[in-house]
Amino acid sequence: MMIRRNWVALAAAAIFLTACGGSGESDGPAIKPFTPNEPFDPDPYPSTYEAFPNAPVLITNATILDGEGAKIDNGSLLLQDGKISAIGADLEAPEGSTVIDASGRWVTPGIIDNHSHLGAYPSPSVSAHQDGNEISGPVTAEVWVEHGIWPQDPGFDRALAGGVTSLQVLPGSANLFGGRGITLKNVPARTVQGMKFPAAPYTLKMACGENPKRVYGYGNGSIPGGAPFSRMGNMAGYRTAWIKAAEYKRKWDKYSAEGGEMPARDLELDTLAGVLAGEILVHMHCYRADEMAQIMDLSKEFGYKVTAFHHAVESYKIADKLADYGACSSMWADWWGFKMEAYDGIPENIPMVHNAGACAIVHSDSDIGIQRLNQEAAKAWADGKRVGIDVPIEEAWEWLSLNPAKSLGIDARTGSLKPGKMADVVIWSGNPFSVYTKADQVFIDGALMYDRTDNAARPVRDFELGQPGEGDMK
């Protein structure tokens, strides 16, 4: 009798080396009766993620990049209770530990991709699966990308094999305000809530430049009322939305302080008011330096902050301004020139931003690029060296872990190998900035989620297993 194994069963096999039991997902909150006179729940779809079972792991004799600018030769790293327990040399293994001799290999924090569309634009890329853009209007802050994510996207497993332990999934860039983004732990789960990074702040995707004016303006035969045709229209659209959000927030603040009749809810303005309250982080698709400067002024007008500019091919032109303002730049190593606003890109963009003291991040925006972000960072690092910007490799790794963690508001818990942080760790076959290097093992919260040498220790989604043949279900 052949029994079709599903990806949940295979995920359980993936953590067999560490412990038995548990699924990595809780049942979630109990149902509460609706009470119309109480303020609404700001987090009605909370994370149900729970760390997969894990036992102590001691990694020895490794070259370790701690993610905070330090390099340790012949180092040791202890993972215990899902956390980084100790880092240094000659550490002792607790009783019951798995000891991994990593001689000749390198160890780093897990990669965090802060710009992905996995699950929202999943594989296979067919129209029925395309849920990343809500193009019904230029302002769609009411939509949440988590409500369009397909957890069975095989792209999650491909990213895991590339050392990605966490990622932000964003809506697309068709809109001025595209909707809420979500930060995920890169683990198999039956629901998106089972992947949701616990207590990570919500994010808001915004976009400037060509995309919103192309979708709603020139070349479009059906234009919704109030949609932008130009960059002037884009700016007016942002300002109009923020004015409405500020008034909405004032009503709710007054209600919270004085009581009385509860204001009517508006899903769009819930999100924008959350930004103005500092609870939701803005991630903004923006290529040109002049537009990024305008958006920084816009944010000052309405009292919020842009956490990160994405794609940002001209960040090198205003790296000092970005450093002073405190925004990260999420960038590609060498994608440029594919449209006018991407025309003035240079391969030294990332190291130049880093060299100016600003927050530099290597991101993917691609189901292919996310599989080898270490190589993307290596290209940028090498391009910097060629023009005299000699960034130590231990600092350059921050582009892949600590800096994206900062942009997502999770750097206190992950992004580096500091004791007490989540044990999100990759063991690489060699120097991770080498094109020949691959991820050997990937741990998430101390649980072995991927092992290149063991087919049983790799999650596989149901979709990749296909349909059972005749006789398979007997």
Secondary structure, DSSP 8 states (H G I E B T S, - for coil): ------HHHHHHHHTTTT-S---SB----------TTS---S-SS---B-------EEEEEEEEE-SSS-EEEEEEEEEETTEEEEEESS----TT-EEEE-TT-EEEE-EEEEEE-TTTS-SS--GGG--S--TTSSB-TT-BGGGG--TT-THHHHHHHTTEEEEEE---SSSSEEEEEEEEES---SSGGGTB-TT---EEEEE-THHHHHHHTTT-SS--TT--SSHHHHHHHHHHHHHHHHHHHHHHHHHHHH-SS-----HHHHHHHHHHTT-SEEEEEE--HHHHHHHHHHHHHHT--EEEEEE-TTGGGGHHHHHHHT-EEEE-SS---SSGGGTT--TTHHHHHHHTT-EEEE---STTGGGGHHHHHHHHHHHHHHTT----HHHHGGGTTHHHHHHTT-TTTSSS--TTSB--EEEESS-TTSTT--EEEEEETTEEEEETT-GGGS---HHHH----TTTT-
